[in-house]
Amino acid sequence: MTAAKGTPFVSPAASKTLTYFGGPVLTNTYVVPAYWNSSVSYQSNLNGLFSAGKLPAPTAHAYYPVHFNAGVSVSDTGGAKSCVTWCAHHGTYTRNGVNVNYGIIPDQGGSCSGGCGSNAQRFNNLTSVASHELVEATTDPAVGLATTYAPPLVWYNKTYGEIGDICNAQQATITVGAASYVVQTEWSNASNACKVVR
């Protein structure tokens, strides 16, 4: 089994229903955004979407989206590069027996512009890919550790990938406090459609 890193071309007739494979989901998720350096664009705006604070010790419920500044290229463990093969991704590694759930969120300017979201505003495409990874990290946190269609895999579609991959680049707007953010819709088995997740 290979974890999806984007949306593959598949027959429109393929079922988009997610299958539950028995792995653990994140409950009461604690989001701790981390910034590669102090020049990360939109840092204060992103804190409003997630939360602000110091990096606590890893727990089974924490998710660490790491935001990179413009011009930084990130390669995944397979050598695929950000803004060339993928717009953002999430993964897991184990430290002291605890799964550490993280996201890699490149700045959506530069080589990501136009290919990682359809919104005219760069920040809106950034929140879209960040929300895609947040929901996938919650509903399928250990996808990168799975080697078969079994635990630790959780919610997954063998053709389309994870909950966000099915709805890739389909954007909507949510309100958090007094601010509005562009997010990506996520697949709903119950509705058989892409929906806004709150």
Residue pairs with C-beta under 8 A, 6 or more apart in sequence:
1 146
1 147
1 148
1 149
1 153
3 143
3 144
3 146
3 161
4 160
4 161
4 162
4 165
5 76
5 78
5 80
5 85
5 86
5 89
6 85
6 86
6 87
6 165
6 168
7 160
7 161
7 165
7 168
8 159
8 160
8 161
10 159
10 160
14 159
14 160
15 157
15 159
16 157
16 159
16 160
16 166
16 187
16 192
17 157
17 189
17 192
18 155
18 156
18 157
18 162
18 163
18 166
18 187
18 189
19 149
19 155
19 156
19 157
19 158
20 154
20 155
21 146
21 149
21 150
21 151
21 153
21 154
21 155
21 156
22 150
22 151
22 153
22 154
23 140
23 141
23 142
23 146
23 151
23 152
23 153
23 154
24 60
24 141
24 142
24 151
24 152
24 154
25 138
25 139
25 140
25 141
25 154
25 155
26 60
26 61
26 63
26 101
26 137
26 138
26 139
26 141
27 61
28 61
29 61
29 62
29 63
29 134
29 137
29 138
30 51
30 56
30 59
30 61
30 62
30 63
31 50
31 51
31 62
31 63
31 65
31 134
32 50
32 51
32 53
32 54
32 55
32 56
32 62
32 63
32 64
33 46
33 47
33 50
33 51
33 52
33 64
33 65
33 66
33 67
34 55
34 64
34 65
34 66
34 67
35 43
35 66
35 67
35 69
36 66
36 67
36 68
36 69
36 72
37 69
39 69
40 67
40 68
40 69
40 107
41 69
41 70
41 107
41 109
41 122
41 123
41 126
42 123
42 126
43 67
45 123
46 67
46 126
46 127
46 130
48 176
48 177
48 179
49 127
49 130
49 131
49 176
49 179
49 181
50 65
50 130
50 134
55 64
56 62
58 95
58 96
58 98
58 99
58 100
59 98
60 98
60 99
62 100
62 101
63 90
63 101
63 102
63 103
63 134
63 137
63 138
63 141
64 100
64 101
64 102
64 103
65 90
65 102
65 103
65 105
65 130
65 133
65 134
66 102
66 103
66 104
66 105
67 105
67 107
67 130
68 74
68 82
68 104
68 105
68 106
68 107
69 107
70 107
70 109
70 110
71 107
71 110
72 106
72 107
73 81
73 82
73 83
73 106
73 111
74 81
74 82
74 104
74 106
75 81
75 82
76 86
76 89
76 91
76 104
80 86
82 88
82 104
82 106
82 112
83 106
83 110
83 111
83 112
83 115
83 116
84 111
87 106
87 108
87 112
87 115
87 116
87 117
87 129
88 103
88 104
88 105
88 106
88 116
88 129
88 130
88 132
88 133
89 103
89 104
89 133
90 101
90 102
90 103
90 104
90 133
90 136
90 137
90 141
90 143
90 144
91 101
91 102
91 103
91 104
91 143
91 144
92 99
92 100
92 101
92 102
92 141
92 142
92 143
92 144
92 145
93 99
93 100
93 102
94 100
94 145
99 141
99 142
99 145
101 137
101 141
101 142
102 137
103 130
103 133
103 134
103 137
105 126
105 129
105 130
105 133
106 112
107 122
107 126
108 116
108 117
108 122
108 123
108 125
108 126
108 129
109 122
112 125
113 122
116 125
116 129
116 169
117 124
117 125
117 126
117 128
117 129
117 169
117 171
117 182
118 125
118 169
118 171
119 125
119 128
119 171
119 182
121 182
124 171
124 181
124 182
125 182
127 181
127 182
127 183
128 169
128 171
128 182
128 183
128 184
129 184
131 181
131 183
131 184
131 197
132 164
132 168
132 184
132 186
133 164
135 163
135 164
135 184
135 186
135 197
136 143
136 162
136 163
136 164
136 165
139 154
139 155
139 162
139 163
140 153
140 154
140 155
140 156
140 162
140 163
141 152
141 154
142 152
142 153
142 154
143 152
143 153
143 154
143 156
143 162
145 152
146 152
146 153
149 156
149 158
155 162
155 163
156 162
157 165
157 166
157 187
160 166
160 187
163 186
163 187
164 184
164 186
164 187
166 186
166 187
166 194
167 184
167 185
167 186
167 187
167 194
168 184
169 184
170 184
170 185
170 194
171 182
171 183
171 184
171 185
172 182
172 183
172 184
172 185
172 196
173 180
173 181
173 182
173 183
174 180
174 181
174 183
174 196
174 198
175 181
183 196
183 197
185 194
185 195
185 196
185 197
186 194
186 195
186 196
186 197
187 193
187 194
187 195
188 194
188 195
